[in-house]
Amino acid sequence: MEEFRLSEKDIILRLLNEVSKASVTLPASINVELPFLDIYGDQDPGVIFKDYDDHKEIYFLTELKPQQHPQGSYVRKSGKRSWQYKDDESDIKDLYGKKIGTRKGFFYMEIHSNSSTGSYGTDYLMREYSVGDKFKRCIRQDRRDYVLCTVQKKDGYDVAHFAKPLQEAIVDVERYLDLILEANPLESAPLLYSPVKAILACLNRDSNLNDDK
């Protein structure tokens, strides 16, 4: 079976469509079902990804866990250990150079002990993608902290080469992003001052004054 892979622009599109109040129908080539995995929970990556051993790259949705201080930051911990930040942060841009999302990179090393071979490790490289501010209005309130992640797992002796993200988008990302924006129009703010209501209030006041005479 051919390995399923997406470009970073395809990833932002998939994420936005998953979290939007109103979604659109995407091409089947990028619309493979994505599991939801609680990567920032109580389980180690070895437990979370035990059913994905044969996958070269794992795509999944997860939810960030906000921490109280500092405000706006998140806890990135799996089981007993935390994911270490890699210097891999980058803006994802469309064909016109406009920011549509962000990528952050993290690294996790799981140590194993073996009586015959000694200790060895399994390394996990994770890329975490979030949508850009331009699309915040589209996001459902209960999915505002959702991100789409890709993880690649390597044994300790095979950590030198992690696959790089695809560069070329599979679909016309810009077109579908526009469709999602159209499906989620800006909500009109309520008028704080209504001229019609003000006129009616004045008429009612004058009517009451006349009744009192």
VENDAFEN-V588881 format. One record per run of one state. SS is the DSSP state (H for helix, E for strand, - for the rest). FROM is the first residue (numbers start at 1). LEN is the number of residues. Records with the same first field share a line. If there is no record, write none. Layout:
SS: FROM-LEN + FROM-LEN
This chain:
-: 1-6 + 21-7 + 31-4 + 37-8 + 49-1 + 53-5 + 64-1 + 67-7 + 76-1 + 79-2 + 83-1 + 94-5 + 115-3 + 132-1 + 140-1 + 144-2 + 159-7 + 167-6 + 184-11 + 213-1
E: 7-1 + 20-1 + 35-2 + 58-6 + 65-2 + 74-2 + 77-2 + 81-2 + 84-10 + 99-16 + 118-14 + 139-1 + 146-10 + 166-1
H: 8-12 + 28-3 + 45-4 + 50-3 + 133-6 + 141-3 + 156-3 + 173-11 + 195-18
